[in-house]
Structure formats: C-alpha cells, structure tokens
Amino acid sequence: MITFSSPAAAQVYGEYERRDAEEQVRAAALGKDLFAHRDEFLLPVGPEVGAFLHSLVLARRPTRLLELGTSYGYSTLILADAARQVGAKLVTMELADYKQAEARRQIGRAGLADAVDFRLGDALAMTNADRGAPFEFILLDIWKELYVPCLQAFYPKLAPEGIVAADNMVEPAYARDSARAYRQALGQLADLQTTLLPIGSGIELSVRWPAGHHKL
C-alpha cells in the first residue's frame, strides 16, 4: 500500500487503479488483438511494484530521478509523490504527445507538477542530450526492444550507488527476448550488481558500485 503525501495524489491514484481494472476486462475481450491496441491502455507497473518503488525512493532519498516511458502517468504519479517527499526532482520522458498530455493533467490534479520535468520526444536522444546532475534512480518502462539502447544511453549518467529498476522482465511473454538481452547487457557492466525480483511483471533491480567505491 502506498502512503501518498496528499489526498489529491491518493485520489488520482485511485482513479488510475479503477481505469486499469476496467481495461483488464477490455483486454481479456480483445484477446490476440490486444497488441494492436496497446497504446490505448495504461499498462501500469501495478500496485505491488508501485508500492515497492515508492518505498525505495523514500528509503534511498535520491535527488534526481529519471523515468523512461511516462505513458499516461501511473508510475509518474508514484515517483513524483515520493520525489516530493524527499525533495527530489523527477525527469520523465515520453514519445507520444497525447499520453504526455494526459499525464500532465493528472499530475497537475495531484498537485505534483512542480516535482516533475516532462520531456517530449525520443528517449534515447533526450537522455544523451541531458546535461544535468547524474541520475540516482531510474525507472525503465519503455518499449522493451529499446531497453539495451536505453541502458547504453543512461549508464554514463548513472550516479555511484544509483538504482535502476526495469519493468516487464518476466511478463509479457512476447518481450522475454528483449528482457534477456537487457539482462545480458547488464552482465557486461562490471560495476552493476543486479537481481531479478519476482514482483508484478518482474523487476530487474540494478545498483551501481564503482570499483573502490565504499558501500553503504
């Protein structure tokens, strides 16, 4: 369960959960046609993963967060609320303008707009172009075939002891080849410790420990 910082944020989250429940019924009816309509759905990380990410941000207290894949703002809301509580800023990137517009609306309703830096465009290009401080927390939840290129883009900008959480490492089944490729790419980076957590659709949690860096 997520303890939000305000009733407004909790209300918006409740609306997301109700939307997801309705969409799961529709998804079941679509069956094999679901993939063609995937851009219409929230496809959220879900409450279990959401609560984990929220608690992790509160515990680690990063100052700068990155979300690759805003979508309609479900996980953006969760990360923004935690970022607000620890005095951090969330940078969130999305390619689809209509998804970002809805996310902006919901984050505004939740009273969290000042905690979020919305960026619209290609995530790889925007990550490579970022000149801000290193990211201390990253949520990777973009189209799965982009996981390895995204890793290559954000890895040089990941702070020591920085955390990366990658969603959908087990489900859906059609994305497993991309998930395996991402895990293999992680294994090539000697200063990353990584493990697969069996929550939600599967979360790969990675932490950067540079050689000689003191572990807390």
MDTraj code that builds the backbone (N, CA, C; nanometers):
import mdtraj as md
import numpy as np

residues = "MET ILE THR PHE SER SER PRO ALA ALA ALA GLN VAL TYR GLY GLU TYR GLU ARG ARG ASP ALA GLU GLU GLN VAL ARG ALA ALA ALA LEU GLY LYS ASP LEU PHE ALA HIS ARG ASP GLU PHE LEU LEU PRO VAL GLY PRO GLU VAL GLY ALA PHE LEU HIS SER LEU VAL LEU ALA ARG ARG PRO THR ARG LEU LEU GLU LEU GLY THR SER TYR GLY TYR SER THR LEU ILE LEU ALA ASP ALA ALA ARG GLN VAL GLY ALA LYS LEU VAL THR MET GLU LEU ALA ASP TYR LYS GLN ALA GLU ALA ARG ARG GLN ILE GLY ARG ALA GLY LEU ALA ASP ALA VAL ASP PHE ARG LEU GLY ASP ALA LEU ALA MET THR ASN ALA ASP ARG GLY ALA PRO PHE GLU PHE ILE LEU LEU ASP ILE TRP LYS GLU LEU TYR VAL PRO CYS LEU GLN ALA PHE TYR PRO LYS LEU ALA PRO GLU GLY ILE VAL ALA ALA ASP ASN MET VAL GLU PRO ALA TYR ALA ARG ASP SER ALA ARG ALA TYR ARG GLN ALA LEU GLY GLN LEU ALA ASP LEU GLN THR THR LEU LEU PRO ILE GLY SER GLY ILE GLU LEU SER VAL ARG TRP PRO ALA GLY HIS HIS LYS LEU".split()
xyz = np.array([
    [0.0845, -0.1198, 0.0000],
    [0.0000, 0.0000, 0.0000],
    [0.0882, 0.1251, 0.0000],
    [0.0505, 0.2218, -0.0817],
    [0.1279, 0.3448, -0.0926],
    [0.0682, 0.4523, -0.0022],
    [0.1531, 0.5147, 0.0780],
    [0.1086, 0.6273, 0.1591],
    [0.1443, 0.7555, 0.0846],
    [0.0457, 0.8138, 0.0190],
    [0.0690, 0.9341, -0.0593],
    [0.0784, 1.0567, 0.0302],
    [0.1413, 1.1604, -0.0247],
    [0.1672, 1.2808, 0.0536],
    [0.0458, 1.3711, 0.0655],
    [-0.0589, 1.3438, -0.0126],
    [-0.1774, 1.4294, -0.0076],
    [-0.3012, 1.3510, -0.0506],
    [-0.4197, 1.3939, -0.0070],
    [-0.5440, 1.3306, -0.0521],
    [-0.5621, 1.3419, -0.2036],
    [-0.5142, 1.4524, -0.2628],
    [-0.5298, 1.4717, -0.4073],
    [-0.4520, 1.3653, -0.4838],
    [-0.3300, 1.3370, -0.4405],
    [-0.2495, 1.2351, -0.5064],
    [-0.3118, 1.0973, -0.4887],
    [-0.3617, 1.0688, -0.3708],
    [-0.4266, 0.9402, -0.3453],
    [-0.5516, 0.9246, -0.4311],
    [-0.6253, 1.0328, -0.4511],
    [-0.7464, 1.0270, -0.5327],
    [-0.7130, 0.9956, -0.6783],
    [-0.6112, 1.0625, -0.7320],
    [-0.5716, 1.0373, -0.8704],
    [-0.5240, 0.8933, -0.8861],
    [-0.4493, 0.8445, -0.7885],
    [-0.4035, 0.7058, -0.7937],
    [-0.5218, 0.6096, -0.7948],
    [-0.6218, 0.6368, -0.7139],
    [-0.7407, 0.5528, -0.7119],
    [-0.8106, 0.5500, -0.8467],
    [-0.8117, 0.6631, -0.9148],
    [-0.8721, 0.6689, -1.0477],
    [-0.7925, 0.5866, -1.1485],
    [-0.6602, 0.5912, -1.1374],
    [-0.5763, 0.5071, -1.2231],
    [-0.6075, 0.3591, -1.2001],
    [-0.6207, 0.3195, -1.0752],
    [-0.6477, 0.1799, -1.0436],
    [-0.7831, 0.1356, -1.0991],
    [-0.8823, 0.2222, -1.0906],
    [-1.0137, 0.1885, -1.1457],
    [-1.0066, 0.1775, -1.2983],
    [-0.9324, 0.2669, -1.3606],
    [-0.9155, 0.2590, -1.5060],
    [-0.8474, 0.1282, -1.5447],
    [-0.7446, 0.0904, -1.4707],
    [-0.6737, -0.0331, -1.5031],
    [-0.7656, -0.1542, -1.4892],
    [-0.8477, -0.1564, -1.3860],
    [-0.9406, -0.2677, -1.3676],
    [-1.0368, -0.2789, -1.4853],
    [-1.0857, -0.1648, -1.5322],
    [-1.1766, -0.1646, -1.6469],
    [-1.1036, -0.2101, -1.7731],
    [-0.9787, -0.1678, -1.7878],
    [-0.9021, -0.2040, -1.9070],
    [-0.8649, -0.3517, -1.9079],
    [-0.8488, -0.4118, -1.7921],
    [-0.8192, -0.5544, -1.7885],
    [-0.9361, -0.6363, -1.8427],
    [-1.0573, -0.5913, -1.8168],
    [-1.1760, -0.6579, -1.8722],
    [-1.1766, -0.6433, -2.0240],
    [-1.1471, -0.5233, -2.0711],
    [-1.1428, -0.4994, -2.2149],
    [-1.0308, -0.5790, -2.2803],
    [-0.9150, -0.5857, -2.2141],
    [-0.8017, -0.6598, -2.2688],
    [-0.8356, -0.8071, -2.2862],
    [-0.9065, -0.8631, -2.1883],
    [-0.9466, -1.0038, -2.1980],
    [-1.0384, -1.0265, -2.3169],
    [-1.1251, -0.9287, -2.3444],
    [-1.2168, -0.9407, -2.4574],
    [-1.1442, -0.9289, -2.5904],
    [-1.0371, -0.8485, -2.5939],
    [-0.9623, -0.8305, -2.7181],
    [-0.8789, -0.9532, -2.7540],
    [-0.8306, -1.0233, -2.6523],
    [-0.7523, -1.1429, -2.6771],
    [-0.6272, -1.1138, -2.7573],
    [-0.6101, -1.1837, -2.8685],
    [-0.4904, -1.1685, -2.9512],
    [-0.4810, -1.0323, -3.0180],
    [-0.5905, -0.9584, -3.0207],
    [-0.5900, -0.8254, -3.0824],
    [-0.5381, -0.7176, -2.9872],
    [-0.5083, -0.7550, -2.8641],
    [-0.4646, -0.6568, -2.7646],
    [-0.3392, -0.5828, -2.8088],
    [-0.2431, -0.6530, -2.8676],
    [-0.1159, -0.5906, -2.9049],
    [-0.1371, -0.4710, -2.9973],
    [-0.2335, -0.4833, -3.0879],
    [-0.2599, -0.3753, -3.1832],
    [-0.3187, -0.2526, -3.1150],
    [-0.3733, -0.2709, -2.9950],
    [-0.4379, -0.1604, -2.9224],
    [-0.3587, -0.1201, -2.7986],
    [-0.2343, -0.1634, -2.7871],
    [-0.1609, -0.1452, -2.6622],
    [-0.1426, 0.0005, -2.6242],
    [-0.1362, 0.0910, -2.7219],
    [-0.1166, 0.2325, -2.6903],
    [-0.2380, 0.2956, -2.6233],
    [-0.3501, 0.2263, -2.6240],
    [-0.4716, 0.2787, -2.5631],
    [-0.4801, 0.2454, -2.4143],
    [-0.3937, 0.1562, -2.3683],
    [-0.4033, 0.1047, -2.2316],
    [-0.2972, 0.1657, -2.1406],
    [-0.3297, 0.1693, -2.0097],
    [-0.2324, 0.2163, -1.9110],
    [-0.1081, 0.1289, -1.9091],
    [-0.1277, -0.0034, -1.9089],
    [-0.0170, -0.0986, -1.8949],
    [0.0724, -0.0585, -1.7765],
    [0.0139, -0.0453, -1.6566],
    [0.0888, 0.0081, -1.5423],
    [0.1819, -0.0943, -1.4785],
    [0.2736, -0.0446, -1.3974],
    [0.3596, -0.1344, -1.3208],
    [0.2786, -0.2114, -1.2174],
    [0.1637, -0.1574, -1.1780],
    [0.0768, -0.2246, -1.0823],
    [0.1034, -0.1832, -0.9392],
    [0.0091, -0.2118, -0.8492],
    [0.0192, -0.1637, -0.7107],
    [0.1354, -0.2228, -0.6324],
    [0.1692, -0.3502, -0.6563],
    [0.2782, -0.4129, -0.5808],
    [0.4122, -0.3487, -0.6159],
    [0.4389, -0.3366, -0.7442],
    [0.5631, -0.2727, -0.7880],
    [0.5614, -0.1244, -0.7536],
    [0.4455, -0.0608, -0.7712],
    [0.4338, 0.0803, -0.7379],
    [0.4690, 0.1088, -0.5930],
    [0.4179, 0.0262, -0.5027],
    [0.4472, 0.0439, -0.3602],
    [0.5953, 0.0210, -0.3321],
    [0.6543, -0.0771, -0.4004],
    [0.7967, -0.1047, -0.3838],
    [0.8811, 0.0138, -0.4292],
    [0.8502, 0.0681, -0.5476],
    [0.9280, 0.1809, -0.5997],
    [0.9130, 0.3043, -0.5108],
    [0.7925, 0.3297, -0.4654],
    [0.7662, 0.4445, -0.3781],
    [0.8494, 0.4323, -0.2498],
    [0.8466, 0.3142, -0.1888],
    [0.9219, 0.2919, -0.0648],
    [1.0720, 0.3015, -0.0886],
    [1.1165, 0.2526, -0.2047],
    [1.2596, 0.2553, -0.2360],
    [1.3114, 0.3984, -0.2496],
    [1.2323, 0.4835, -0.3140],
    [1.2720, 0.6239, -0.3267],
    [1.2763, 0.6908, -0.1897],
    [1.1760, 0.6634, -0.1061],
    [1.1749, 0.7223, 0.0277],
    [1.2950, 0.6750, 0.1096],
    [1.3335, 0.5499, 0.0911],
    [1.4442, 0.4944, 0.1689],
    [1.5802, 0.5444, 0.1196],
    [1.5991, 0.5513, -0.0113],
    [1.7286, 0.5881, -0.0683],
    [1.7484, 0.7387, -0.0816],
    [1.6374, 0.8127, -0.0887],
    [1.6403, 0.9584, -0.0944],
    [1.7277, 1.0127, -0.2086],
    [1.7017, 0.9712, -0.3306],
    [1.7761, 1.0275, -0.4440],
    [1.7365, 1.1732, -0.4642],
    [1.8232, 1.2494, -0.5292],
    [1.7906, 1.3896, -0.5562],
    [1.7410, 1.4105, -0.6992],
    [1.7764, 1.3168, -0.7899],
    [1.7354, 1.3306, -0.9303],
    [1.6947, 1.1937, -0.9838],
    [1.5721, 1.1863, -1.0332],
    [1.5162, 1.0616, -1.0821],
    [1.4869, 1.0729, -1.2314],
    [1.4907, 0.9596, -1.3001],
    [1.4585, 0.9533, -1.4425],
    [1.3583, 0.8420, -1.4655],
    [1.2527, 0.8740, -1.5399],
    [1.1568, 0.7733, -1.5829],
    [1.1566, 0.7704, -1.7348],
    [1.1879, 0.6553, -1.7908],
    [1.1846, 0.6373, -1.9357],
    [1.0552, 0.5654, -1.9708],
    [0.9590, 0.6420, -2.0211],
    [0.8273, 0.5892, -2.0532],
    [0.7208, 0.6431, -1.9593],
    [0.6817, 0.7693, -1.9788],
    [0.5779, 0.8303, -1.8957],
    [0.4447, 0.7601, -1.9129],
    [0.4126, 0.7252, -2.0379],
    [0.2812, 0.6726, -2.0749],
    [0.1739, 0.7688, -2.0238],
    [0.0694, 0.7160, -1.9582],
    [-0.0400, 0.8020, -1.9121],
    [-0.0194, 0.8526, -1.7695],
    [0.0971, 0.8228, -1.7103],
    [0.1329, 0.8863, -1.5840],
    [0.1140, 0.8056, -1.4574],
    [0.0824, 0.6767, -1.4689],
    [0.0603, 0.5951, -1.3490],
    [0.1846, 0.5915, -1.2605],
    [0.2957, 0.5449, -1.3155],
    [0.4180, 0.5384, -1.2349],
    [0.4789, 0.6764, -1.2134],
    [0.4495, 0.7686, -1.3037],
    [0.4954, 0.9065, -1.2852],
    [0.4384, 0.9644, -1.1564],
    [0.3103, 0.9389, -1.1331],
    [0.2450, 0.9855, -1.0110],
    [0.3136, 0.9283, -0.8876],
    [0.3419, 0.7991, -0.8911],
    [0.4026, 0.7323, -0.7762],
    [0.5428, 0.7881, -0.7490],
    [0.6227, 0.7999, -0.8548],
    [0.7591, 0.8510, -0.8379],
    [0.7588, 0.9986, -0.7988],
    [0.6686, 1.0760, -0.8587],
    [0.6621, 1.2191, -0.8272],
    [0.6237, 1.2417, -0.6819],
    [0.5309, 1.1612, -0.6311],
    [0.4898, 1.1755, -0.4913],
    [0.6072, 1.1453, -0.3985],
    [0.6801, 1.0369, -0.4277],
    [0.7962, 1.0041, -0.3450],
    [0.9051, 1.1102, -0.3591],
    [0.9247, 1.1598, -0.4821],
    [1.0251, 1.2646, -0.5050],
    [0.9908, 1.3898, -0.4250],
    [0.8643, 1.4274, -0.4243],
    [0.8219, 1.5440, -0.3465],
    [0.8557, 1.5248, -0.1992],
    [0.8333, 1.4062, -0.1471],
    [0.8550, 1.3814, -0.0047],
    [1.0022, 1.3885, 0.0345],
    [1.0928, 1.3623, -0.0597],
    [1.2356, 1.3663, -0.0260],
    [1.3057, 1.4878, -0.0864],
    [1.2289, 1.5781, -0.1460],
    [1.2864, 1.6994, -0.2018],
    [1.3620, 1.6785, -0.3310],
    [1.3201, 1.5783, -0.4104],
    [1.3883, 1.5448, -0.5353],
    [1.3093, 1.5936, -0.6560],
    [1.3694, 1.5760, -0.7729],
    [1.3055, 1.6122, -0.8993],
    [1.3027, 1.4900, -0.9901],
    [1.1877, 1.4682, -1.0543],
    [1.1704, 1.3581, -1.1473],
    [1.1705, 1.4100, -1.2902],
    [1.2596, 1.3567, -1.3729],
    [1.2584, 1.3816, -1.5169],
    [1.1885, 1.2632, -1.5816],
    [1.0824, 1.2884, -1.6582],
    [1.0101, 1.1790, -1.7221],
    [0.9995, 1.2048, -1.8714],
    [1.0251, 1.1006, -1.9515],
    [1.0340, 1.1138, -2.0968],
    [0.9295, 1.0285, -2.1660],
    [0.8657, 1.0868, -2.2681],
    [0.7603, 1.0173, -2.3421],
    [0.7622, 1.0621, -2.4868],
    [0.7370, 0.9670, -2.5766],
    [0.7355, 0.9963, -2.7193],
    [0.5994, 1.0448, -2.7680],
    [0.4913, 0.9900, -2.7107],
    [0.3552, 1.0203, -2.7579],
    [0.3010, 1.1442, -2.6887],
    [0.2681, 1.2470, -2.7665],
    [0.2221, 1.3722, -2.7064],
    [0.0887, 1.3564, -2.6339],
    [-0.0013, 1.2710, -2.6853],
    [-0.1316, 1.2554, -2.6216],
    [-0.1205, 1.1828, -2.4872],
    [-0.0234, 1.0943, -2.4752],
    [-0.0009, 1.0292, -2.3461],
    [0.0570, 1.1293, -2.2467],
    [0.1547, 1.2063, -2.2918],
    [0.2134, 1.3044, -2.2014],
    [0.1107, 1.4082, -2.1572],
    [0.0222, 1.4476, -2.2485],
    [-0.0801, 1.5465, -2.2138],
    [-0.1694, 1.4951, -2.1010],
    [-0.2083, 1.3676, -2.1090],
    [-0.2907, 1.3091, -2.0027],
    [-0.2120, 1.2979, -1.8733],
    [-0.0854, 1.2589, -1.8824],
    [-0.0026, 1.2500, -1.7624],
    [0.0133, 1.3869, -1.6964],
    [0.0371, 1.4886, -1.7765],
    [0.0484, 1.6247, -1.7230],
    [-0.0792, 1.6656, -1.6492],
    [-0.1931, 1.6334, -1.7092],
    [-0.3213, 1.6697, -1.6481],
    [-0.3374, 1.6019, -1.5125],
    [-0.3061, 1.4743, -1.5075],
    [-0.3241, 1.4003, -1.3835],
    [-0.2237, 1.4422, -1.2761],
    [-0.1007, 1.4651, -1.3160],
    [-0.0004, 1.5099, -1.2189],
    [-0.0373, 1.6481, -1.1653],
    [-0.0924, 1.7322, -1.2510],
    [-0.1398, 1.8628, -1.2066],
    [-0.2530, 1.8506, -1.1069],
    [-0.3483, 1.7615, -1.1341],
    [-0.4601, 1.7384, -1.0423],
    [-0.4123, 1.6867, -0.9080],
    [-0.3027, 1.6099, -0.9110],
    [-0.2480, 1.5542, -0.7872],
    [-0.1661, 1.6570, -0.7088],
    [-0.1441, 1.7745, -0.7678],
    [-0.0673, 1.8782, -0.7008],
    [0.0820, 1.8518, -0.6991],
    [0.1321, 1.7759, -0.7999],
    [0.2722, 1.7366, -0.8006],
    [0.3494, 1.7925, -0.9201],
    [0.2917, 1.8874, -0.9910],
    [0.3536, 1.9374, -1.1143],
    [0.4934, 1.9936, -1.0912],
    [0.5163, 2.0552, -0.9770],
    [0.6468, 2.1168, -0.9525],
    [0.7569, 2.0145, -0.9239],
    [0.7186, 1.8881, -0.9055],
    [0.8171, 1.7829, -0.8797],
    [0.8592, 1.7103, -1.0068],
    [0.7979, 1.7477, -1.1212],
    [0.8190, 1.6720, -1.2448],
    [0.8663, 1.7622, -1.3581],
    [0.9670, 1.7150, -1.4288],
    [1.0169, 1.7786, -1.5507],
    [0.9753, 1.6889, -1.6679],
    [0.8667, 1.7269, -1.7377],
    [0.8166, 1.6493, -1.8503],
    [0.8988, 1.6801, -1.9754],
    [0.9418, 1.5751, -2.0444],
    [1.0161, 1.5928, -2.1690],
    [0.9519, 1.5067, -2.2769],
    [0.9269, 1.5680, -2.3917],
    [0.8578, 1.5017, -2.5016],
    [0.9533, 1.4790, -2.6175],
    [0.9619, 1.3533, -2.6642],
    [1.0481, 1.3226, -2.7772],
    [1.1103, 1.1854, -2.7636],
    [1.2146, 1.1620, -2.8413],
    [1.2841, 1.0346, -2.8410],
    [1.3672, 1.0206, -2.7130],
    [1.3422, 0.9135, -2.6385],
    [1.4072, 0.8966, -2.5087],
    [1.5582, 0.8835, -2.5214],
    [1.6039, 0.8138, -2.6241],
    [1.7482, 0.7968, -2.6416],
    [1.8161, 0.9311, -2.6673],
    [1.7581, 1.0090, -2.7588],
    [1.8167, 1.1385, -2.7913],
    [1.8137, 1.2319, -2.6705],
    [1.7019, 1.2327, -2.5984],
    [1.6889, 1.3222, -2.4836],
    [1.7812, 1.2803, -2.3694],
    [1.7973, 1.1508, -2.3486],
    [1.8886, 1.1041, -2.2439],
    [2.0322, 1.1400, -2.2783],
    [2.0702, 1.1171, -2.4022],
    [2.2057, 1.1513, -2.4453],
    [2.2323, 1.3006, -2.4344],
    [2.1283, 1.3825, -2.4568],
    [2.1444, 1.5279, -2.4555],
    [2.1402, 1.5872, -2.3148],
    [2.0966, 1.5090, -2.2160],
    [2.0825, 1.5619, -2.0808],
    [2.2181, 1.6025, -2.0242],
    [2.2236, 1.7221, -1.9675],
    [2.3482, 1.7740, -1.9095],
    [2.3327, 1.8044, -1.7610],
    [2.2314, 1.7465, -1.6997],
    [2.2089, 1.7693, -1.5581],
    [2.2964, 1.6813, -1.4707],
    [2.2715, 1.6855, -1.3427],
    [2.3451, 1.6020, -1.2476],
    [2.3162, 1.4549, -1.2760],
    [2.4031, 1.3658, -1.2308],
    [2.3782, 1.2224, -1.2515],
    [2.2436, 1.1793, -1.1922],
    [2.1848, 1.0803, -1.2538],
    [2.0588, 1.0253, -1.2037],
    [2.0888, 0.9233, -1.0949],
    [2.0159, 0.9330, -0.9855],
    [2.0355, 0.8419, -0.8730],
    [1.9284, 0.7333, -0.8670],
    [1.8251, 0.7496, -0.9472],
    [1.7179, 0.6494, -0.9533],
    [1.6580, 0.6541, -1.0929],
    [1.6457, 0.5369, -1.1568],
    [1.5914, 0.5304, -1.2926],
    [1.4871, 0.4201, -1.2997],
    [1.3713, 0.4528, -1.3558],
    [1.2703, 0.3522, -1.3882],
    [1.2684, 0.3357, -1.5392],
    [1.2958, 0.2152, -1.5846],
    [1.2965, 0.1828, -1.7268],
    [1.1697, 0.1049, -1.7585],
    [1.0779, 0.1694, -1.8288],
    [0.9498, 0.1059, -1.8609],
    [0.9010, 0.1565, -1.9960],
    [0.9863, 0.1360, -2.0944],
    [0.9618, 0.1815, -2.2302],
    [0.9396, 0.0560, -2.3153],
    [0.9230, 0.0706, -2.4456],
    [0.9114, -0.0491, -2.5291],
    [1.0364, -0.1329, -2.5115],
    [1.0166, -0.2618, -2.4926],
    [1.1239, -0.3485, -2.4426],
    [1.2422, -0.3626, -2.5388],
    [1.2173, -0.3487, -2.6688],
    [1.3275, -0.3580, -2.7631],
    [1.4244, -0.2413, -2.7500],
    [1.3845, -0.1387, -2.6739],
    [1.4707, -0.0226, -2.6516],
    [1.5489, -0.0310, -2.5206],
    [1.5310, -0.1381, -2.4450],
    [1.5967, -0.1469, -2.3145],
    [1.7490, -0.1404, -2.3252],
    [1.8069, -0.2171, -2.4168],
    [1.9528, -0.2172, -2.4291],
    [2.0045, -0.0820, -2.4780],
    [1.9463, -0.0226, -2.5845],
    [1.9919, 0.1116, -2.6239],
    [1.9742, 0.2149, -2.5127],
    [1.8659, 0.2049, -2.4359],
    [1.8461, 0.2987, -2.3247],
    [1.9528, 0.2801, -2.2182],
    [1.9865, 0.1555, -2.1886],
    [2.0935, 0.1286, -2.0927],
    [2.2229, 0.1944, -2.1368],
    [2.2538, 0.1828, -2.2636],
    [2.3769, 0.2431, -2.3161],
    [2.3736, 0.3951, -2.3044],
    [2.2518, 0.4533, -2.3132],
    [2.2389, 0.5987, -2.3039],
    [2.2467, 0.6488, -2.1604],
    [2.1804, 0.5794, -2.0669],
    [2.1772, 0.6328, -1.9307],
    [2.2909, 0.5834, -1.8417],
    [2.3557, 0.4750, -1.8786],
    [2.4619, 0.4202, -1.7935],
    [2.5708, 0.5234, -1.7611],
    [2.6197, 0.6019, -1.8581],
    [2.7219, 0.7020, -1.8234],
    [2.6692, 0.8122, -1.7316],
    [2.5374, 0.8235, -1.7187],
    [2.4774, 0.9295, -1.6380],
    [2.4211, 0.8760, -1.5066],
    [2.4511, 0.7498, -1.4758],
    [2.4028, 0.6880, -1.3530],
    [2.5028, 0.7132, -1.2405],
    [2.4549, 0.7696, -1.1309],
    [2.5415, 0.8051, -1.0186],
    [2.5948, 0.6809, -0.9470],
    [2.7086, 0.6924, -0.8795],
    [2.7521, 0.5843, -0.7915],
    [2.6416, 0.5533, -0.6898],
    [2.6170, 0.4252, -0.6681],
    [2.5083, 0.3784, -0.5824],
    [2.3716, 0.4079, -0.6418],
    [2.3694, 0.4522, -0.7685],
    [2.2420, 0.4759, -0.8359],
    [2.1678, 0.3459, -0.8617],
    [2.0364, 0.3546, -0.8635],
    [1.9491, 0.2385, -0.8773],
    [1.8750, 0.2444, -1.0103],
    [1.8650, 0.1296, -1.0766],
    [1.7847, 0.1164, -1.1984],
    [1.6834, 0.0051, -1.1768],
    [1.5567, 0.0367, -1.1980],
    [1.4503, -0.0633, -1.1913],
    [1.3905, -0.0771, -1.3310],
    [1.3992, -0.1973, -1.3874],
    [1.3458, -0.2238, -1.5212],
    [1.2254, -0.3153, -1.5096],
    [1.1128, -0.2725, -1.5653],
    [0.9884, -0.3487, -1.5537],
    [0.9747, -0.4482, -1.6685],
    [0.8819, -0.5421, -1.6503],
    [0.8441, -0.6411, -1.7532],
    [0.9570, -0.7359, -1.7901],
    [1.0277, -0.7836, -1.6911],
    [1.1362, -0.8764, -1.7165],
    [1.0890, -1.0219, -1.7236],
    [0.9658, -1.0476, -1.6833],
    [0.9075, -1.1821, -1.6923],
    [0.7859, -1.1836, -1.7848],
    [0.6995, -1.0903, -1.7666],
    [0.5796, -1.0763, -1.8496],
    [0.5779, -0.9378, -1.9140],
    [0.5193, -0.9261, -2.0351],
    [0.4539, -1.0290, -2.1157],
    [0.5530, -1.1221, -2.1841],
    [0.5036, -1.2370, -2.2233],
    [0.5896, -1.3398, -2.2805],
    [0.6586, -1.2931, -2.4082],
    [0.5884, -1.2109, -2.4886],
    [0.6464, -1.1702, -2.6168],
    [0.7690, -1.0792, -2.5995],
    [0.7871, -1.0235, -2.4793],
    [0.9003, -0.9330, -2.4556],
    [1.0198, -1.0024, -2.3912],
    [1.0123, -1.1333, -2.3729],
    [1.1177, -1.2020, -2.2974],
    [1.2520, -1.2010, -2.3682],
    [1.2528, -1.2060, -2.4996],
    [1.3811, -1.1997, -2.5706],
    [1.4510, -1.0674, -2.5437],
    [1.3737, -0.9588, -2.5444],
    [1.4310, -0.8274, -2.5139],
    [1.4774, -0.8197, -2.3696],
    [1.4009, -0.8821, -2.2793],
    [1.4386, -0.8837, -2.1381],
    [1.5695, -0.9590, -2.1182],
    [1.5836, -1.0720, -2.1872],
    [1.7073, -1.1496, -2.1764],
    [1.8265, -1.0703, -2.2303],
    [1.8049, -1.0001, -2.3408],
    [1.9129, -0.9192, -2.3985],
    [1.9545, -0.8092, -2.3025],
    [1.8569, -0.7495, -2.2333],
    [1.8868, -0.6444, -2.1368],
    [1.9677, -0.7012, -2.0200],
    [1.9265, -0.8166, -1.9688],
    [1.9982, -0.8777, -1.8567],
    [2.1406, -0.9164, -1.8977],
    [2.1556, -0.9607, -2.0214],
    [2.2890, -0.9947, -2.0705],
    [2.3760, -0.8697, -2.0789],
    [2.3165, -0.7585, -2.1247],
    [2.3912, -0.6325, -2.1338],
    [2.4315, -0.5829, -1.9952],
    [2.3439, -0.5997, -1.8977],
    [2.3783, -0.5623, -1.7607],
    [2.5000, -0.6412, -1.7115],
    [2.5040, -0.7685, -1.7484],
    [2.6123, -0.8545, -1.7041],
    [2.7479, -0.8151, -1.7592],
    [2.7493, -0.7338, -1.8645],
    [2.8749, -0.6881, -1.9233],
    [2.9316, -0.5661, -1.8509],
    [2.8549, -0.5116, -1.7575],
    [2.8971, -0.3911, -1.6855],
    [2.9418, -0.4321, -1.5457],
    [3.0719, -0.4309, -1.5239],
    [3.1298, -0.4894, -1.4027],
    [3.0882, -0.4181, -1.2749],
    [3.0510, -0.2908, -1.2840],
    [3.0185, -0.2165, -1.1615],
    [2.8691, -0.2152, -1.1304],
    [2.7926, -0.3004, -1.1977],
    [2.6500, -0.3124, -1.1675],
    [2.6224, -0.4447, -1.0974],
    [2.5570, -0.4373, -0.9833],
    [2.5048, -0.5560, -0.9170],
    [2.3560, -0.5610, -0.9488],
    [2.3074, -0.6768, -0.9912],
    [2.1705, -0.6823, -1.0416],
    [2.1014, -0.8112, -1.0008],
    [1.9707, -0.8028, -0.9804],
    [1.8934, -0.9204, -0.9422],
    [1.7509, -0.9066, -0.9944],
    [1.6885, -1.0197, -1.0226],
    [1.5511, -1.0228, -1.0711],
    [1.4573, -1.0420, -0.9531],
    [1.3643, -0.9499, -0.9367],
    [1.2670, -0.9574, -0.8282],
    [1.1342, -1.0097, -0.8830],
    [1.0786, -1.1160, -0.8245],
    [0.9547, -1.1757, -0.8749],
    [0.8301, -1.1038, -0.8242],
    [0.8217, -0.9759, -0.8536],
    [0.7022, -0.8989, -0.8170],
    [0.6450, -0.8364, -0.9432],
    [0.5131, -0.8217, -0.9458],
    [0.4483, -0.7670, -1.0638],
    [0.4800, -0.8497, -1.1863],
    [0.5217, -0.7820, -1.2930],
    [0.5606, -0.8492, -1.4173],
    [0.7093, -0.8811, -1.4219],
    [0.7749, -0.8688, -1.3055],
    [0.9184, -0.8959, -1.2965],
    [0.9983, -0.7681, -1.3036],
    [1.0745, -0.7382, -1.1990],
    [1.1567, -0.6176, -1.1926],
    [1.3037, -0.6576, -1.1842],
    [1.3843, -0.6057, -1.2738],
    [1.5289, -0.6211, -1.2645],
    [1.5822, -0.4994, -1.1888],
    [1.6378, -0.5224, -1.0719],
    [1.6874, -0.4135, -0.9875],
    [1.8394, -0.4151, -0.9900],
    [1.8978, -0.3053, -1.0353],
    [2.0428, -0.2956, -1.0509],
    [2.0958, -0.1764, -0.9723],
    [2.2123, -0.1939, -0.9114],
    [2.2767, -0.0880, -0.8328],
    [2.4195, -0.0725, -0.8810],
    [2.4644, 0.0513, -0.8948],
    [2.5997, 0.0774, -0.9437],
    [2.6976, 0.0894, -0.8275],
    [2.7973, 0.0008, -0.8263],
    [2.9024, 0.0050, -0.7265],
    [3.0361, 0.0180, -0.7982],
    [3.0841, 0.1375, -0.8277],
    [3.2124, 0.1530, -0.8955],
    [3.3264, 0.0918, -0.8156],
    [3.4300, 0.0466, -0.8846],
    [3.5456, -0.0147, -0.8189],
    [3.6058, 0.0804, -0.7169],
    [3.6267, 0.0305, -0.5981],
    [3.6872, 0.1123, -0.4933],
    [3.5901, 0.2025, -0.4218],
    [3.4614, 0.2013, -0.4653],
    [3.3633, 0.2888, -0.4013],
    [3.3132, 0.2232, -0.2735],
    [3.3067, 0.2994, -0.1675],
    [3.2628, 0.2475, -0.0386],
    [3.1133, 0.2152, -0.0416],
    [3.0768, 0.0951, -0.0012],
    [2.9365, 0.0547, 0.0036],
    [2.8747, 0.0951, 0.1368],
    [2.7566, 0.1546, 0.1267],
    [2.6869, 0.1938, 0.2496],
    [2.6231, 0.0721, 0.3135],
])
top = md.Topology()
chain = top.add_chain()
for i, resn in enumerate(residues, 1):
    res = top.add_residue(resn, chain, resSeq=i)
    for name in ("N", "CA", "C"):
        top.add_atom(name, md.element.get_by_symbol(name[0]), res)
traj = md.Trajectory(xyz[None], top)
